[in-house]
Amino acid sequence: MTLKTVHVFIAVFLLSGQSAVIASDYSMTVTKEDSKWLLPKVPASPLDNQPSLARIALGKMLFFDPRLSADGNLSCAGCHSPMFGWSDGLATAKGSKSKVLGRASPTVVNTGYNTIQMWDGRKSTLEDQAMGPMESMDEMAMDLKVLFAWLDSTPGYKAAFAKAYPGEAIDHKTLSKALAAFERTVVSNEAPFDRWLRGDRNAMTSQQIRGFRVFSDPGKANCVACHQAPNFTDNGFHNIGLATHDLPNPDMGRYLIKPVASMKGAFKTPTLRDVTLTAPYFHDGSAKKLVEAIDHYNRGGVSSKDLSREIKPLNLTPVEVADIEAVYRQRRRFLNGAAAFGLAAIAGHLGADCGDLPKSTLLAGERLNTLAEITHYNNFYEYSPDKRAVATLAQNLAPHPWALSIGGEVEQPKTFDVDQLIREHHPQERIYRLRCIEGWSMVIPWVGIPLCEILGRIKPTSRARFVEFVTLQDPSRFYGQRRPTLPWPYTEALTIAEAMHPLTLLATGLYGKPLPNQNGAPIRLVVPWKYGYKSIKSVVAIRLRERQPLTTWPQVAPKDYGFYGNVNPRVAGARGTQSRETRIGELQKRETLLFNGYADQVAHLYAGLDLNTLI
């Protein structure tokens, strides 16, 4: 049985008249037996690969880096993209030189909880399977000796491996372990179903609860015969009667690994977690739409050859089939928790260590801007649109004491005294380029705290997908807020992956001194690969959100100020080209660099997105 079987039975009993008849037969509250479905917050890891933020960060770099393939154009994320539920949205995967492969890309979601990996179960652990695609000439086709030598000669990777696996070589073992460490963070365990299991009676409707009871009932759907607790898979193998099994030389699946008759054409039971994100379905991708998959199970499969005994006709009516499809299109999926992304998923469980970065990111020929330049040419609309007037108007701010509250989708919301926060975290010096969307730029020696350290303390939940920032609203101190120049208070936001990136800084000073009022005292955001409007000033609140917030500039001028705001010379806005910039203090314009020169560090965050159109 697969995902469709589950939802067929759930939907039938949610929407058909039978649901009222059977309601009294099922408990509508959580029972002791139900507790077996609760997943641990973090999957178990081998003793020789216990998780650390350094290991996960390294694994994430590797996972999204296309240079790990022979042609330099296919990363692990090419087949396992977070945009497609950590699959690829294709019927079957494409490998080296776009070769069409024979099986669909399985999701990475919750693979850390599995006891066996891959459609045919040929690998037992994430460490075992990690290098398979790189070594395969049909997939990434990489010469591993060349790869290991390149990683060892690349300073960023060499330092990351040394921190993650000190004293160990950069080789098959450490590369596999790093990838596996990251993959174990791709976790979905915060769906409405999970919240209901933990006692939230409002997390699921009575219809959804009845659907789960039908799902579990041996006399009804009995989906648990294959989709067992807690990860909705038995880690077993079943032939579900796909039409391709009747073709000449069909894919024999598990039989190729374990040649016993019951394994002919049998494939691993997939988890149902976030399954609405991973269409098309089945190992051959033959069910491109939901209704096709429902019809397959309604008939009890197509091929009867080697059919597993669990597959039987459902005999659903056309109305019931239509109702089932409506459930998918209109109702919240009770198992859809949307897997958390990497570092954010377990940062709170591991402590706050964001990794060491060099303090300087200067390029050849670059110089620091002077303190006078940095403090007397400021975009700060809360004071004035006049950049040269801000320094004078800002003297009334009085930034001490200052409270910073952090809440939303976190386990431990907290309000910090900023002065105390600075004492606790020992701010670092970071020299970053700042590029304004107006076409000017600076190089600034900031002092600050990596945002990932702060977020690690308040423990983001797996529902945290975005991080919203809010500036102080106080017209008695911010004169510009007395006029409706912008909708106040000013807000900005990042994705959780952007916020957790070690380059992202909460700046508290510059040139080794406390942050001047006109530069966003006492604490501001600095995201060096984005246009300056993303680096919000005088922050009083940070809120972790499940949904993308509508922030200030996209409300006012969406053609120029998009949500992402990445420095991109390829994309011109309403104000014109962004391909060149004027460095404050210089006469000649210079070329603008993609991601403001930080592409090597951050490009993987946008894998699969069209950088020629992204704003």
C-alpha positions as CSV (number, residue, x, y, z in Angstrom):
1,M,0.0,0.0,0.0
2,T,1.1,3.6,-0.5
3,L,0.1,7.1,0.3
4,K,-2.9,7.0,-1.9
5,T,-4.4,4.0,-0.1
6,V,-4.2,5.9,3.1
7,H,-5.9,9.0,1.9
8,V,-8.5,7.0,-0.1
9,F,-9.8,5.5,3.1
10,I,-9.4,8.6,5.1
11,A,-11.3,10.7,2.6
12,V,-14.1,8.1,2.1
13,F,-14.9,8.1,5.8
14,L,-14.5,11.8,6.1
15,L,-16.9,12.7,3.4
16,S,-19.2,9.8,2.9
17,G,-22.4,9.1,4.8
18,Q,-20.7,6.2,6.5
19,S,-18.7,8.5,8.7
20,A,-21.7,9.2,10.9
21,V,-22.4,5.5,11.2
22,I,-18.9,4.6,12.4
23,A,-18.2,7.7,14.5
24,S,-19.4,6.1,17.7
25,D,-17.1,3.1,17.1
26,Y,-13.9,5.2,17.4
27,S,-12.3,7.2,20.1
28,M,-12.1,10.9,19.3
29,T,-9.5,11.5,21.9
30,V,-5.9,10.3,22.0
31,T,-5.5,6.9,23.4
32,K,-2.5,5.2,25.0
33,E,-2.1,3.2,21.8
34,D,-1.8,6.3,19.8
35,S,1.4,7.4,21.5
36,K,3.4,5.0,19.4
37,W,3.0,7.4,16.5
38,L,5.0,10.2,18.2
39,L,8.3,10.7,16.5
40,P,11.4,11.7,18.4
41,K,12.3,15.3,17.8
42,V,15.7,14.3,16.4
43,P,16.6,11.0,14.6
44,A,19.2,8.9,16.2
45,S,22.7,9.2,14.9
46,P,25.6,6.6,14.9
47,L,28.1,7.0,17.7
48,D,30.8,8.0,15.2
49,N,28.7,10.7,13.7
50,Q,26.9,12.5,16.5
51,P,25.4,15.8,15.3
52,S,27.0,19.1,15.7
53,L,26.3,22.4,14.0
54,A,29.7,22.3,12.3
55,R,28.9,18.8,10.8
56,I,25.4,19.9,9.7
57,A,26.6,23.1,8.2
58,L,29.3,21.2,6.2
59,G,26.7,18.7,5.0
60,K,24.4,21.4,3.9
61,M,27.2,23.1,1.9
62,L,27.9,19.8,0.2
63,F,24.3,18.9,-0.4
64,F,23.6,22.1,-2.4
65,D,26.9,22.3,-4.2
66,P,26.7,21.3,-7.9
67,R,30.5,21.2,-8.1
68,L,30.3,17.8,-6.6
69,S,29.2,16.4,-10.0
70,A,31.4,15.8,-13.0
71,D,29.8,18.5,-15.1
72,G,29.5,20.9,-12.2
73,N,25.7,21.4,-12.7
74,L,24.0,18.8,-10.5
75,S,23.9,18.8,-6.8
76,C,22.2,16.5,-4.4
77,A,19.4,19.1,-4.2
78,G,19.0,18.7,-8.0
79,C,17.0,15.6,-7.3
80,H,16.0,16.3,-3.7
81,S,14.9,19.9,-3.7
82,P,13.1,21.5,-0.7
83,M,10.7,23.1,-3.3
84,F,9.4,19.6,-4.2
85,G,9.1,18.1,-0.8
86,W,12.8,17.1,-1.0
87,S,12.1,15.2,-4.2
88,D,12.3,16.7,-7.8
89,G,8.8,16.8,-9.2
90,L,9.7,14.4,-12.0
91,A,8.2,11.0,-12.9
92,T,11.7,9.6,-12.8
93,A,15.0,11.3,-11.9
94,K,17.4,12.9,-14.4
95,G,21.1,12.3,-13.9
96,S,24.4,13.2,-15.6
97,K,23.9,15.0,-18.9
98,S,20.1,14.9,-18.2
99,K,19.9,11.2,-18.7
100,V,16.5,10.0,-17.7
101,L,16.8,7.3,-15.0
102,G,14.5,4.4,-14.2
103,R,13.2,5.4,-10.7
104,A,11.6,8.4,-9.1
105,S,13.7,10.4,-6.6
106,P,12.6,9.4,-3.1
107,T,12.1,12.2,-0.6
108,V,14.8,12.9,2.0
109,V,12.1,13.8,4.5
110,N,12.4,11.7,7.7
111,T,15.0,9.3,6.2
112,G,16.9,9.7,9.4
113,Y,14.2,7.6,11.1
114,N,14.4,4.8,8.5
115,T,16.1,1.5,9.2
116,I,16.8,0.9,5.5
117,Q,17.3,3.3,2.6
118,M,16.4,3.6,-1.1
119,W,13.6,2.1,-3.1
120,D,15.2,-1.3,-3.2
121,G,16.8,-1.2,0.3
122,R,20.3,-1.7,-0.9
123,K,21.7,0.6,1.7
124,S,21.1,0.5,5.4
125,T,22.1,3.9,6.7
126,L,22.3,7.5,5.5
127,E,26.0,7.3,5.7
128,D,26.0,4.1,3.5
129,Q,23.9,5.7,0.8
130,A,25.3,9.3,0.7
131,M,28.0,8.7,-1.8
132,G,26.1,6.5,-4.2
133,P,24.8,9.2,-6.5
134,M,28.2,10.8,-6.8
135,E,29.9,7.5,-7.7
136,S,27.2,6.5,-10.2
137,M,28.1,7.3,-13.8
138,D,24.4,7.6,-14.5
139,E,23.9,10.3,-11.8
140,M,26.6,12.7,-10.7
141,A,29.4,10.8,-12.4
142,M,32.1,12.2,-10.2
143,D,35.7,11.0,-10.0
144,L,36.1,10.8,-6.2
145,K,39.9,11.2,-6.2
146,V,39.5,14.5,-8.1
147,L,36.7,15.5,-5.8
148,F,38.6,14.9,-2.6
149,A,41.6,16.7,-3.9
150,W,39.5,19.7,-4.9
151,L,37.8,19.8,-1.5
152,D,41.2,19.7,0.3
153,S,42.5,22.5,-1.9
154,T,39.4,24.8,-1.4
155,P,40.0,26.9,1.8
156,G,36.3,27.1,2.8
157,Y,35.8,23.4,2.6
158,K,39.2,22.5,4.1
159,A,38.3,24.6,7.2
160,A,34.8,23.3,7.4
161,F,36.0,19.7,7.3
162,A,38.7,20.4,9.9
163,K,36.1,21.9,12.3
164,A,33.5,19.1,11.7
165,Y,35.8,16.1,11.8
166,P,39.1,17.3,13.4
167,G,42.1,15.1,12.7
168,E,40.2,13.1,9.9
169,A,41.0,13.2,6.2
170,I,38.7,14.6,3.6
171,D,37.6,11.3,2.1
172,H,34.7,9.0,1.4
173,K,34.1,8.5,5.1
174,T,33.9,12.1,6.2
175,L,32.1,13.3,3.1
176,S,29.4,10.6,3.7
177,K,29.1,11.5,7.4
178,A,28.7,15.2,6.7
179,L,25.9,14.6,4.1
180,A,24.2,12.2,6.5
181,A,24.4,14.7,9.4
182,F,22.6,17.3,7.3
183,E,20.0,14.8,5.9
184,R,19.0,13.9,9.4
185,T,17.9,17.5,10.0
186,V,15.3,17.3,7.2
187,V,12.5,16.4,9.6
188,S,8.7,16.6,9.5
189,N,7.2,16.0,12.9
190,E,5.1,19.1,13.6
191,A,2.0,18.4,11.5
192,P,-1.6,18.9,12.9
193,F,-1.5,15.1,13.5
194,D,1.5,15.4,15.8
195,R,0.0,18.3,17.7
196,W,-3.1,16.3,18.3
197,L,-1.1,13.4,19.6
198,R,0.5,15.7,22.1
199,G,-2.8,16.9,23.4
200,D,-3.9,19.8,21.2
201,R,-7.6,18.9,20.8
202,N,-8.1,21.6,18.2
203,A,-5.3,20.5,15.9
204,M,-7.5,18.0,13.9
205,T,-11.1,18.1,13.1
206,S,-13.4,15.2,14.2
207,Q,-13.5,14.1,10.6
208,Q,-9.7,13.9,10.4
209,I,-9.7,11.9,13.6
210,R,-12.2,9.5,12.2
211,G,-10.1,9.2,9.1
212,F,-7.1,8.3,11.2
213,R,-9.1,5.6,13.0
214,V,-10.2,4.2,9.6
215,F,-6.5,4.3,8.5
216,S,-5.6,2.3,11.6
217,D,-8.5,-0.1,11.8
218,P,-7.5,-3.7,10.7
219,G,-11.1,-4.3,9.7
220,K,-11.3,-1.2,7.5
221,A,-8.3,0.4,5.6
222,N,-5.7,-1.4,7.6
223,C,-3.1,1.0,6.1
224,V,-0.9,0.3,9.1
225,A,-0.1,-3.1,7.6
226,C,2.5,-1.2,5.6
227,H,2.5,2.4,6.9
228,Q,3.4,1.7,10.4
229,A,4.2,3.9,13.4
230,P,5.9,6.1,14.0
231,N,7.1,7.2,10.6
232,F,4.3,5.8,8.5
233,T,6.4,3.1,6.9
234,D,7.2,-0.5,7.8
235,N,10.6,-0.2,6.1
236,G,9.4,-3.2,4.1
237,F,8.8,-4.0,0.4
238,H,5.6,-4.6,-1.5
239,N,4.5,-5.1,-5.1
240,I,1.5,-2.8,-5.6
241,G,0.5,-4.0,-9.0
242,L,1.8,-1.2,-11.3
243,A,1.2,-1.6,-15.0
244,T,5.0,-1.4,-15.7
245,H,5.4,-4.7,-14.0
246,D,3.8,-6.4,-17.0
247,L,6.2,-4.9,-19.5
248,P,9.1,-6.9,-20.8
249,N,12.1,-6.8,-18.4
250,P,10.4,-4.9,-15.7
251,D,12.3,-3.3,-12.8
252,M,12.3,-6.1,-10.2
253,G,13.1,-3.8,-7.3
254,R,14.0,-5.6,-4.0
255,Y,14.3,-8.9,-5.8
256,L,17.6,-7.7,-7.4
257,I,19.0,-7.3,-3.9
258,K,17.2,-10.2,-2.2
259,P,16.2,-12.8,-4.8
260,V,13.2,-14.4,-3.1
261,A,9.8,-14.7,-5.0
262,S,7.9,-12.4,-2.7
263,M,10.3,-9.5,-3.5
264,K,9.7,-9.6,-7.3
265,G,8.7,-6.0,-8.3
266,A,8.5,-5.0,-4.6
267,F,9.6,-1.5,-3.6
268,K,10.1,0.1,-0.2
269,T,7.0,1.6,1.5
270,P,7.5,5.3,1.5
271,T,6.7,7.5,4.4
272,L,3.5,9.5,4.2
273,R,5.1,12.6,5.7
274,D,4.6,15.7,3.5
275,V,3.5,13.4,0.8
276,T,1.2,16.0,-0.9
277,L,4.4,17.9,-1.8
278,T,6.1,15.0,-3.7
279,A,4.0,14.2,-6.8
280,P,4.2,12.3,-9.0
281,Y,3.9,9.1,-7.1
282,F,5.1,5.5,-7.0
283,H,8.7,4.3,-7.8
284,D,8.1,4.8,-11.5
285,G,6.2,8.1,-11.3
286,S,3.3,6.6,-13.1
287,A,0.6,8.4,-11.0
288,K,1.1,12.0,-12.2
289,K,-2.1,13.2,-10.6
290,L,-4.0,12.3,-7.5
291,V,-7.0,11.0,-9.3
292,E,-4.8,8.5,-11.2
293,A,-3.4,7.1,-8.0
294,I,-6.8,6.8,-6.4
295,D,-8.1,4.9,-9.5
296,H,-5.1,2.6,-9.3
297,Y,-6.0,1.5,-5.8
298,N,-9.7,1.5,-6.5
299,R,-9.1,-1.2,-9.0
300,G,-6.7,-3.1,-6.7
301,G,-3.8,-2.4,-9.0
302,V,-3.3,-3.1,-12.6
303,S,-0.9,-6.0,-12.8
304,S,-1.7,-9.1,-10.8
305,K,1.7,-10.7,-11.4
306,D,3.6,-11.0,-8.1
307,L,1.0,-8.8,-6.4
308,S,1.5,-8.3,-2.7
309,R,-1.4,-9.8,-0.7
310,E,-2.2,-6.4,0.9
311,I,-3.4,-4.9,-2.4
312,K,-7.2,-5.5,-3.0
313,P,-9.9,-3.7,-4.9
314,L,-11.6,-0.8,-3.0
315,N,-14.8,-0.6,-5.1
316,L,-15.2,3.1,-4.5
317,T,-18.0,5.0,-6.4
318,P,-17.2,7.9,-8.8
319,V,-18.6,10.3,-6.2
320,E,-16.4,8.9,-3.5
321,V,-13.4,9.2,-5.8
322,A,-14.3,12.9,-6.6
323,D,-14.7,13.5,-2.9
324,I,-11.3,12.1,-2.2
325,E,-9.7,14.4,-4.7
326,A,-11.6,17.4,-3.2
327,V,-10.1,16.5,0.2
328,Y,-6.6,16.9,-1.2
329,R,-7.5,20.1,-3.0
330,Q,-9.4,21.9,-0.3
331,R,-8.6,20.5,3.1
332,R,-5.5,20.7,5.2
333,R,-3.5,17.5,5.0
334,F,-3.4,15.9,8.4
335,L,0.1,14.6,7.9
336,N,1.5,17.6,6.1
337,G,4.0,19.3,8.4
338,A,6.4,20.4,5.7
339,A,9.9,19.3,6.7
340,A,12.2,21.7,8.5
341,F,15.3,22.9,6.7
342,G,18.7,22.0,8.0
343,L,20.3,23.9,10.8
344,A,17.1,25.5,12.1
345,A,15.5,22.2,12.7
346,I,17.9,21.2,15.5
347,A,19.9,24.2,16.4
348,G,18.3,24.5,19.7
349,H,19.1,20.9,20.6
350,L,22.8,21.3,19.9
351,G,23.6,24.7,21.4
352,A,24.6,27.9,19.6
353,D,27.8,27.4,17.6
354,C,27.6,29.0,14.2
355,G,31.1,28.2,13.0
356,D,34.1,30.4,12.6
357,L,34.4,32.8,9.7
358,P,37.3,35.1,8.7
359,K,36.6,38.6,9.9
360,S,37.5,40.1,6.5
361,T,35.8,39.5,3.2
362,L,37.6,42.2,1.3
363,L,38.4,41.6,-2.3
364,A,41.6,42.7,-4.1
365,G,41.7,46.5,-4.3
366,E,39.0,47.1,-1.8
367,R,39.4,49.4,1.2
368,L,37.3,50.1,4.2
369,N,35.1,53.2,4.1
370,T,36.0,55.8,6.7
371,L,34.1,56.3,9.9
372,A,32.9,59.7,8.7
373,E,31.6,58.2,5.4
374,I,29.8,55.4,7.2
375,T,28.2,57.6,9.8
376,H,27.2,60.6,7.6
377,Y,25.6,59.0,4.6
378,N,22.7,56.9,6.0
379,N,19.4,55.6,4.7
380,F,17.1,55.7,7.8
381,Y,13.6,56.9,6.9
382,E,12.6,56.8,10.5
383,Y,14.5,60.1,10.8
384,S,14.5,61.5,7.2
385,P,14.8,60.5,3.6
386,D,17.8,62.9,3.5
387,K,20.9,60.7,4.0
388,R,23.0,63.6,5.2
389,A,20.5,64.8,7.8
390,V,20.2,61.5,9.6
391,A,23.3,61.9,11.8
392,T,22.0,65.1,13.3
393,L,18.4,64.0,13.8
394,A,19.5,60.7,15.4
395,Q,21.1,62.2,18.5
396,N,17.8,62.0,20.4
397,L,17.5,58.2,20.2
398,A,18.7,57.1,23.7
399,P,19.4,53.5,22.8
400,H,20.1,52.3,26.4
401,P,18.4,50.4,27.9
402,W,16.9,48.5,25.0
403,A,14.8,45.4,25.0
404,L,14.8,42.8,22.1
405,S,11.9,40.3,22.2
406,I,12.0,37.0,20.3
407,G,8.9,34.8,19.9
408,G,6.6,33.1,17.6
409,E,7.4,29.6,16.4
410,V,10.0,29.0,19.2
411,E,10.1,26.7,22.2
412,Q,11.6,29.3,24.5
413,P,10.4,32.9,23.7
414,K,12.5,35.4,25.5
415,T,13.0,39.2,25.9
416,F,16.7,40.2,26.1
417,D,18.3,43.3,27.5
418,V,20.6,44.2,24.6
419,D,23.5,45.3,26.8
420,Q,23.4,42.0,28.6
421,L,23.1,40.1,25.3
422,I,26.3,41.7,24.1
423,R,28.1,40.8,27.3
424,E,27.0,37.2,27.0
425,H,27.9,36.7,23.3
426,H,31.3,38.5,22.9
427,P,30.6,40.2,19.5
428,Q,32.9,39.4,16.5
429,E,34.3,41.8,14.0
430,R,33.1,41.2,10.4
431,I,34.1,43.3,7.4
432,Y,31.2,43.2,4.9
433,R,30.3,45.0,1.7
434,L,27.0,46.9,1.9
435,R,25.2,47.4,-1.4
436,C,22.2,49.8,-1.6
437,I,19.6,49.2,-4.3
438,E,20.0,52.9,-5.1
439,G,23.3,52.0,-6.7
440,W,25.9,53.0,-4.0
441,S,28.0,50.8,-1.8
442,M,30.4,50.8,1.2
443,V,32.7,48.4,3.0
444,I,32.0,48.5,6.7
445,P,33.9,46.8,9.7
446,W,30.9,45.7,11.7
447,V,31.0,44.3,15.2
448,G,28.1,41.9,16.0
449,I,26.7,38.5,17.0
450,P,25.8,35.9,14.4
451,L,22.0,35.7,14.4
452,C,22.2,31.9,14.4
453,E,23.7,32.0,17.9
454,I,20.7,34.0,19.2
455,L,18.1,31.8,17.4
456,G,19.8,28.7,18.8
457,R,19.0,29.9,22.3
458,I,15.3,30.2,21.8
459,K,15.0,26.9,19.9
460,P,13.0,27.4,16.7
461,T,10.2,24.8,16.1
462,S,10.1,22.9,12.7
463,R,7.2,25.2,11.8
464,A,9.5,28.2,11.7
465,R,10.1,29.0,8.1
466,F,10.5,32.8,8.2
467,V,12.1,35.2,10.6
468,E,10.5,38.7,10.8
469,F,12.2,41.8,12.2
470,V,10.5,44.9,13.6
471,T,12.0,48.4,14.1
472,L,11.1,50.5,17.2
473,Q,8.0,52.7,16.6
474,D,8.3,55.9,18.6
475,P,7.6,59.2,16.8
476,S,9.1,61.1,19.8
477,R,12.5,59.7,18.9
478,F,12.0,58.9,15.3
479,Y,10.8,62.1,13.7
480,G,10.2,60.6,10.4
481,Q,7.5,58.3,11.8
482,R,5.4,61.4,12.3
483,R,4.8,61.4,8.6
484,P,3.3,58.5,6.6
485,T,6.4,58.1,4.4
486,L,6.2,54.3,4.9
487,P,3.7,52.1,6.8
488,W,5.2,52.1,10.3
489,P,6.8,50.2,12.1
490,Y,9.3,49.2,9.5
491,T,9.5,45.4,9.1
492,E,11.8,43.0,7.2
493,A,12.1,39.2,7.0
494,L,14.3,36.4,6.0
495,T,13.8,32.7,5.3
496,I,14.9,30.5,8.3
497,A,17.8,29.2,6.2
498,E,19.0,32.8,5.5
499,A,18.6,33.7,9.1
500,M,20.6,30.7,10.3
501,H,23.4,31.3,7.8
502,P,26.7,32.2,9.7
503,L,27.2,35.4,7.6
504,T,23.9,36.9,8.9
505,L,24.8,39.3,11.7
506,L,23.1,41.2,14.4
507,A,25.4,44.2,14.4
508,T,26.0,46.1,17.7
509,G,28.9,48.2,16.7
510,L,31.4,49.3,14.0
511,Y,35.0,50.2,14.0
512,G,35.3,48.5,17.4
513,K,32.9,50.9,19.1
514,P,29.1,50.8,19.9
515,L,26.8,51.3,17.0
516,P,26.1,55.0,16.3
517,N,22.5,56.0,16.5
518,Q,22.4,56.9,12.8
519,N,23.6,53.4,11.8
520,G,20.8,51.6,13.7
521,A,21.8,51.6,17.4
522,P,21.8,49.6,19.5
523,I,21.2,46.5,17.4
524,R,20.5,46.0,13.7
525,L,20.5,43.3,11.1
526,V,23.3,42.9,8.5
527,V,22.8,40.5,5.6
528,P,25.8,41.2,3.3
529,W,24.6,39.4,0.2
530,K,21.3,41.4,0.1
531,Y,20.5,45.0,-0.7
532,G,20.7,47.3,2.2
533,Y,17.0,47.7,2.8
534,K,17.0,44.1,4.1
535,S,19.4,45.1,6.9
536,I,16.7,46.6,9.3
537,K,17.9,49.0,12.0
538,S,17.0,49.6,15.7
539,V,15.3,46.2,16.0
540,V,13.0,45.6,19.0
541,A,11.3,42.4,18.0
542,I,12.1,39.2,16.1
543,R,9.2,36.8,15.3
544,L,9.6,33.4,13.8
545,R,6.7,32.6,11.4
546,E,5.3,29.7,9.6
547,R,4.1,31.9,6.7
548,Q,5.9,34.5,4.8
549,P,5.1,37.9,6.2
550,L,4.3,40.9,4.0
551,T,7.1,43.4,4.9
552,T,7.3,47.1,4.4
553,W,9.0,47.8,1.1
554,P,7.3,45.0,-0.9
555,Q,4.0,46.7,0.1
556,V,5.2,50.1,-1.1
557,A,7.3,49.3,-4.2
558,P,7.1,45.6,-5.1
559,K,8.7,46.0,-8.5
560,D,12.0,47.2,-6.9
561,Y,11.8,45.7,-3.5
562,G,11.1,42.0,-3.4
563,F,11.0,39.6,-0.5
564,Y,14.5,38.2,-1.2
565,G,16.3,41.4,-2.0
566,N,19.5,39.6,-3.1
567,V,22.1,41.7,-4.8
568,N,21.8,40.6,-8.4
569,P,23.3,42.5,-11.4
570,R,21.3,40.4,-13.8
571,V,17.9,41.8,-12.7
572,A,16.9,45.4,-13.3
573,G,14.1,46.9,-11.3
574,A,11.8,49.9,-12.0
575,R,14.7,52.2,-11.2
576,G,17.0,50.6,-13.8
577,T,20.0,48.4,-14.1
578,Q,21.8,47.0,-11.0
579,S,24.9,45.9,-12.9
580,R,27.2,48.7,-11.6
581,E,27.6,50.6,-8.4
582,T,29.3,53.7,-7.0
583,R,31.5,53.0,-4.0
584,I,31.2,55.9,-1.5
585,G,34.6,57.7,-1.6
586,E,35.5,56.6,-5.1
587,L,35.1,58.3,-8.4
588,Q,34.8,55.4,-10.8
589,K,31.9,53.0,-10.8
590,R,32.6,49.3,-10.3
591,E,30.9,46.1,-11.4
592,T,28.3,44.7,-9.0
593,L,28.9,41.1,-8.1
594,L,26.2,38.5,-7.8
595,F,25.2,38.1,-4.2
596,N,27.5,41.1,-3.5
597,G,30.5,38.8,-3.9
598,Y,29.2,36.2,-1.4
599,A,28.0,33.7,-4.0
600,D,30.3,30.9,-2.9
601,Q,28.9,31.0,0.6
602,V,25.1,31.6,-0.1
603,A,24.2,30.5,-3.6
604,H,23.1,27.1,-2.4
605,L,20.3,28.7,-0.4
606,Y,18.5,29.5,-3.7
607,A,19.1,26.2,-5.5
608,G,16.3,25.7,-8.1
609,L,15.2,29.3,-8.2
610,D,15.6,31.4,-11.4
611,L,18.2,34.0,-10.5
612,N,17.4,35.9,-13.8
613,T,14.0,36.8,-12.4
614,L,14.2,36.5,-8.6
615,I,13.8,39.8,-6.8
